[in-house]
Amino acid sequence: MLKKDKEKVIDEVWTEERVRSFLDIQAPAGVNHDFHRLLKAYQSMRADDFELFVGMALAANLDLNDKNSAGQTVADIASQHRHGTNYVAIIERNIT
């Protein structure tokens, strides 16, 4: 018998502590750490929570322009997604 898939959680509450925990995510070997953390935050968070994370990331000196092995930034990837516009705007507002 097949096991039922996990139910999708909608409108999950993200505490500041949980958002901050993404700063501690470890990248796999060969993947830029800042890129990986920002990508995981983008993939997991709603735009408001992502904006909070970006502020924390900047305070921790993460590079919002870090790239993957294909030379893409998280903004490049998000710009290809239908709902990525808000995330790209958040990154662009915070790039110095």
C-alpha positions as CSV (number, residue, x, y, z in Angstrom):
1,M,0.0,0.0,0.0
2,L,1.3,3.4,-0.9
3,K,1.8,6.0,1.8
4,K,-0.2,9.2,1.5
5,D,2.0,12.3,0.5
6,K,2.4,15.0,3.1
7,E,-0.3,17.6,3.1
8,K,0.7,21.0,1.7
9,V,0.8,23.6,4.4
10,I,-0.8,26.9,3.4
11,D,-0.4,30.2,5.2
12,E,2.2,28.8,7.5
13,V,3.4,31.3,10.2
14,W,7.0,32.2,9.9
15,T,8.6,33.4,13.1
16,E,11.6,35.7,13.0
17,E,13.6,32.8,14.5
18,R,12.6,30.5,11.7
19,V,13.4,33.0,9.0
20,R,16.8,33.6,10.7
21,S,17.5,29.9,10.7
22,F,18.0,30.0,6.9
23,L,21.2,31.9,7.5
24,D,22.6,28.6,9.0
25,I,21.7,26.4,6.0
26,Q,24.8,24.6,4.7
27,A,25.4,24.4,1.0
28,P,26.3,21.2,-0.7
29,A,29.9,20.8,-1.8
30,G,30.7,22.9,-4.8
31,V,27.8,25.3,-4.3
32,N,28.3,28.9,-3.3
33,H,27.0,29.3,0.3
34,D,25.4,32.7,-0.1
35,F,23.6,31.7,-3.3
36,H,22.4,28.5,-1.7
37,R,21.0,30.2,1.4
38,L,19.2,32.9,-0.7
39,L,17.8,30.3,-3.1
40,K,16.4,28.1,-0.3
41,A,14.8,31.2,1.3
42,Y,13.3,32.2,-2.1
43,Q,12.0,28.7,-2.6
44,S,10.5,28.4,0.9
45,M,9.2,31.8,1.9
46,R,6.4,34.1,1.0
47,A,7.6,37.5,-0.2
48,D,7.1,39.3,3.1
49,D,9.2,36.7,4.9
50,F,11.8,36.7,2.2
51,E,12.1,40.5,2.6
52,L,12.8,40.0,6.3
53,F,15.4,37.3,5.4
54,V,17.1,39.6,2.9
55,G,17.5,42.2,5.7
56,M,19.0,39.6,7.9
57,A,21.2,38.3,5.1
58,L,22.6,41.8,4.5
59,A,23.3,42.2,8.2
60,A,25.2,38.9,8.1
61,N,27.2,40.2,5.0
62,L,25.7,37.7,2.5
63,D,26.2,38.5,-1.1
64,L,22.8,38.9,-2.8
65,N,24.6,38.7,-6.2
66,D,26.3,35.3,-5.5
67,K,26.0,32.9,-8.4
68,N,25.5,29.3,-9.0
69,S,27.8,27.2,-11.3
70,A,25.8,28.3,-14.3
71,G,26.5,32.0,-13.5
72,Q,22.9,32.7,-12.4
73,T,21.9,34.8,-9.4
74,V,18.8,34.0,-7.4
75,A,17.2,37.1,-9.1
76,D,18.0,35.6,-12.5
77,I,16.2,32.4,-11.5
78,A,13.3,34.1,-9.8
79,S,12.8,36.4,-12.9
80,Q,11.9,33.2,-14.9
81,H,9.1,32.3,-12.5
82,R,5.5,33.5,-12.8
83,H,5.4,34.6,-9.1
84,G,9.0,35.7,-8.9
85,T,8.5,39.4,-9.6
86,N,8.1,40.5,-6.0
87,Y,11.2,38.5,-5.0
88,V,13.3,40.0,-7.7
89,A,12.2,43.5,-6.7
90,I,13.1,42.8,-3.0
91,I,16.6,41.7,-4.1
92,E,17.1,44.6,-6.4
93,R,16.0,47.1,-3.8
94,N,18.6,45.8,-1.4
95,I,21.6,45.4,-3.7
96,T,24.2,48.1,-3.0
